[in-house]
Amino acid sequence: MKWYRSNQHYRFDQPIGKQYTYGHGSDSVSEDDKRERQLSHLKMENEILKKYMEIERELKKK
């Protein structure tokens, strides 16, 4: 949550124990891979928000 709130999204693509801050991640990852990972993160976030909104609607009905 700390990384998300401080807009450090590049850290999500790094393996555990290898938290690079200089250069914002590993150089071995291509731009296409970075975009694909970012897209998958955004899709997951969207799905989570959809589920939250559905649960919220159900609770309001009760």
N, C-alpha and C positions, 0 to 999 in steps of 0.2 A: 504494500500500500504506500510505503514511503516513496518508492521509486515512481509509482504512478502519479502520486500527488505532486512530486517535484519534477514531473515531465521527463523522467529518465527512462523512456521506453526502450532504448537500445539495450538496457540491462536484461530484458526478458529473453533476448536471443543468446545470451551467454550461458555456457555450462556452469553448473554449480561448482563453486570453488575457484572459478576463473572470472572474477568480476573486474574487467578492465575499465578504467576510467580514462586513461590516456588514449585518444583516438577513437573512443566510443566503440570498442569491440574488436573482434578479431579481423585481421586483414584478409583472411582466407575466404570470407563469405562474399559472394558476388552481389551486385546490386539487385539482380532478379531474385535471388534467394532472400535478400532483406525485404523486398517488396512482398514476396509471397508470405513470409512470416508475419509481416505487419498486417497483411490482408487476413490471414487466419486469426490473428489476435482480435482484429476488429469484428470478424464474423462471430467469434466466441462471445465477445462483449455484447454484440447485438442480440444473440440468442439469450444470454443471461438477462438482459434488460426486458426482453419479450416475456420471459418466464416470470420475472418480478412483477411486471404490469398485469399479467394474467392472475397471479396470486392476489395482488392488490385489489383487482376488480371483484374477485370472488369474496374477499373479506368485506368489501363495502356492501355487497348484496345481503350479507347476514345481519 
